Every structure is written in C-alpha cells, then in structure tokens.
Amino acid sequence: MSYFIFNETERTIAFRYIKSRRAEGFISISAWFSLIGITLGVATLIVVMSVMNGFRAELVDRILGINGHLIVYKKNQPLISNYNEIVSQILDVKDVVAVTPHLEGQALAKTKSAVTGVVIRGTNWSDLAPKKLLWDSLDKDSFNNFKNKKQIIIGYRLAQRLNVKEGDFISLVSPNGMETALGSLPLSQNFIVGGFFNIGMYEYDNNFIFIPWEKAESFLSVKNTAHGIEIFLKDQNLTSIVYSNLINKLGNDLIIVDWKKRNSSFMNALAVEKNVMFVILTLIIIVAAFNIISSMIMLVQSKNSDIALMRTMGASKYLIMRIFLLTGSMIGFLGTFGGTVLGLIFASNIQEIRIFITKLLGEELFSPEIYFLSQLPSKINFDEVLMVIIISVFLTLLASLFPAWKASKISPAEALRYE
C-alpha cells in the first residue's frame, strides 16, 4: 500500500513539474490539452447519460400515464364480449389498482379548415382517473363536459392543427361503413369539443381523441363489447409478477400484452443508443489519456538531469516512479473532478440551457415531432456518474504508469554524461 501513498516530498516535486516554465511551454500546453480533453469527455459522458436516462424515464411515464401496464385482448378476435366478467376476475389479483375496458379505432377528423387522421378511444368518465397524466391535465370544465354533456376531449396539438376551440364541432368519419342499397357508405358523426389535454408526449397530444363510452359504441357500431382491457398496477416493476398471475387465471382465449412489448421498439432503440453513446464518448477520455502519455514522456525527457541528480542523492526507483505517477495522475484527477462538476451542472439545467441556445441560434434543437417529448429531460444516475469517474481515473492512472516506469529506468551515469 505504501507504493500508492505520496509523501510531502513527492507531492512538492510533482506540483513543481506540473507548473509551466518558459523552456517547457509546449509540454505544459500538451498537459493543459489533456486536462481539457478529460474534463470535456467526463462532462459530456455524464450529460449524455443523464439525458438518455431522463428521456427513457419521461417516455415511460408518458406511456404509462395514458395506457395500462398490461392490456388484455381477445385471441383471433377484435372484440371482447364478456369484458365485465374479465374485469371482475382481474380486480381480485394482487397489486392491481384499476381495470378499465376501452373501445379503440381510427377515424378521419374534419373541420372547416383542416382534415387529419386520428385515433379515438371510447372510455367511461370514471376510467379517466387511473390515466394519471391525462386526468391531471384536464380542468374542471373539461371533465364536466365529458361526464355530463358527453362531449369529447382532444389533444391540444390536435386542436391547433384542426383550429378548434372549446364548444366547436368536429366531424368524425368512421372507416366502418354503413351498408346501403348503393353499397358501403362512410359513417360520419358530429361531436362537440368539450376540452383539451396535454400530457407532454407529441404522439398522444397530436393524434388522440377521447369519446364517452355510449357515443363511441354508436360511432364504432358495437354494443356491449370492448376492444381491450387495460390493467393499472401499483408499480411498473410488478408487471412481470402480475403478468404471470394473470396467465394462470385467465383463459387461453385471451392475450395479455405488457407495456414493454407494446413499446419494444422505443425501449430497444433507447438501450442501444445509450450503450453506443457511452462507448463513443468514452473514446474522448481515452484520447485525452493518450495525450497524458505523450506530455509525460516529453516531461521525463526534459527532466533527465533532475532524475539523475535525485538518484545520485539516494532516491529509489520507486520514489521517481511515484513522483511521475502523481504528476500524470493529478492531470487526470483534476480533469475528472472538473468534468464531473461541469457535467452535473449541465445535466441539472439542461432544459434551461436548451432554451437559451435555441433563442441564441433561432433554431429548434429538440423538436417534439422527432423526439416525442415537449421538453428535454434529464435524470442523473449517481451510480453511472461514479462509474464514469472510476473509468476516467483508471484510464489516467494507466496512462501515467508507462512514463513513470520510463523515468524510474533512467541511469544517473547516462543522464549526467553530457551535462
């Protein structure tokens, strides 16, 4: 252990070697570049990992804020006829908070100024509460209009596209045509906009319409059936356990799909992107570590006479090695510390920084149409921050070993021969 304990003499000499001298200006510049490289590498890695964690957490919260943790479908059939019995069975399962049947379909929404495709969800007013993000985004008037006046609620971005406000009419055209003597004709119904929701996820805010159950049955031409049954749990981490319990309890004619499978493309893409970004950004630290090697080797070459003099005065090889190991390590430690502080500051204020840069450049840096979220999220995982620190310190120590070893191998006689 004494090999890694630095005494006052070693610290004093190491600090003097780090300080700039006019004759060693290039060595000092190289060391500064190494320090800056490590600082930026560590900071960038912490910021990117935090943003990726935040993006995943926000995306999951938005998905589960409007959808159930588990959804039950009828196997090989679009409709579930005995859904009330199934709801009663599922409510008896441990850790289940709420069970809500729903009707779902696609339609064409038309107003005087716009036409667009939408996704409609038929639901009872009492079933809105488990959809926490949706429930929290509704004001009192919107809820009353949906419950009592049987009016629809739509995403605020969809309302902007259709150019409608509360109390306006929207015409919905169903793909399920009405059979007549002249053939199949599209079914169209008018609905009054009772309110708007904003859950912060572009896909939902821009495409979804919630319709009272009775009106959804009429529009979709169904009766006493449901397209699916959503199951809300106490905790998303209990999904696998409840899934196993439901598989054993429900019949083979039903299919249970969890939220991870329904959104597997999102989850897999985020996991792959996070791993790739971690590897790529770690290369910045590795490059900076190579700069430490080059600057330390040049420092050793310029200090040949000093090393020889210390050796003749009785300094051991291990003392020389510890001095230069400390010299290189200090660059890494300072860079890692500075990068950690800088990264945590940026990660904690990433949304404000994004807004500032957007105003400065006059361009949108985080488009909700592309990234699905309205704000740039960030979630600092201190276990990952610790891992980044350990990797950075390890690489800088590794980079300092070879120059320190070279310094310890310098022969006093050879170094002083031409002095």
KASULVEN-V594515 format. One record per backbone hydrogen bond with DSSP energy under -1.0 kcal/mol. CO is the residue of the C=O (numbers start at 0). NH is the residue of the N-H. Records with the same first field share a line. If there is no record, write none. Layout:
CO = NH, NH
//
This chain:
0 = 3
6 = 10
7 = 11
8 = 12
9 = 13
10 = 14
11 = 15
12 = 16
13 = 17
14 = 18
21 = 24
23 = 27
24 = 28
25 = 29
26 = 30
27 = 31
28 = 32
29 = 33
30 = 34
31 = 35
32 = 36
33 = 37
34 = 38
35 = 39
36 = 40
37 = 41
38 = 42
39 = 43
40 = 44
41 = 45
42 = 46
43 = 47
44 = 48
45 = 49
46 = 50
47 = 51
48 = 52
49 = 53, 378
50 = 54
51 = 55
52 = 56
53 = 57
54 = 58
55 = 59
56 = 60
57 = 61
58 = 62
59 = 63
60 = 64
62 = 66
64 = 133
68 = 258
69 = 230
70 = 256
71 = 228
72 = 254
73 = 76
79 = 225
81 = 85
82 = 86
83 = 87
84 = 88
85 = 89
86 = 90
89 = 92
92 = 95
94 = 233
97 = 231
99 = 229
101 = 226, 227
102 = 121
104 = 119
106 = 117
107 = 172
108 = 115
109 = 170
113 = 110
115 = 108
117 = 106
118 = 208
119 = 104
120 = 210
121 = 102
122 = 212
123 = 126
124 = 127
129 = 131
130 = 134
131 = 135
132 = 136
134 = 137
138 = 142
139 = 143
140 = 144
141 = 145
142 = 146
143 = 147, 148
144 = 150
151 = 193
152 = 209
153 = 196
154 = 158
155 = 159
156 = 160
157 = 161
158 = 162, 163
164 = 167
167 = 192
169 = 190
170 = 109
171 = 188
172 = 107
174 = 176
177 = 184
179 = 182
182 = 179
184 = 177
186 = 173
188 = 171
190 = 169
191 = 151
192 = 166
194 = 153
196 = 155
199 = 373
200 = 204
201 = 205
203 = 207
204 = 157
206 = 118
207 = 154
208 = 120
209 = 152
210 = 122
211 = 215
212 = 216
213 = 217
214 = 218
215 = 219
216 = 221
225 = 79
227 = 101
228 = 71
229 = 99
230 = 68, 69
231 = 96, 97
234 = 237
235 = 238
237 = 241
238 = 242
239 = 243
240 = 244
241 = 245
242 = 246
243 = 247
244 = 248
245 = 249
250 = 253
252 = 74
254 = 72
256 = 70
257 = 261
258 = 262
260 = 263
262 = 266
263 = 267
264 = 268
265 = 269
266 = 270
267 = 271
268 = 272
269 = 273
270 = 274
271 = 275
272 = 276
273 = 277
274 = 278
275 = 279
276 = 280
277 = 281
278 = 282
281 = 285
282 = 286
283 = 287
284 = 288
285 = 289
286 = 290
287 = 291
288 = 292
289 = 293
290 = 294
291 = 295
292 = 296
293 = 297
294 = 298
295 = 299
296 = 300
297 = 301
298 = 302
302 = 306
303 = 307
304 = 308
305 = 309
306 = 310
307 = 311
308 = 312
309 = 314
310 = 313
315 = 319
316 = 320
317 = 321
318 = 322
319 = 323
320 = 324
321 = 325
322 = 326
323 = 327
324 = 328
325 = 329
327 = 331
328 = 332
329 = 333
330 = 334
331 = 335
332 = 336
333 = 337
334 = 338
335 = 339
336 = 340
337 = 341
338 = 342
339 = 343
340 = 344
341 = 345
342 = 346
343 = 347
344 = 348
348 = 352
349 = 353
350 = 354
351 = 355
352 = 356
353 = 357
354 = 358
355 = 359
356 = 360
357 = 361
366 = 369, 370
367 = 371
371 = 201
380 = 384
381 = 385
382 = 386
383 = 387
384 = 388
385 = 389
386 = 390
387 = 391
388 = 392
389 = 393
390 = 394
391 = 395
392 = 396
393 = 397
394 = 398
395 = 399
396 = 400
399 = 403
400 = 404
401 = 405
402 = 406
403 = 407
406 = 409
410 = 414
411 = 415
//
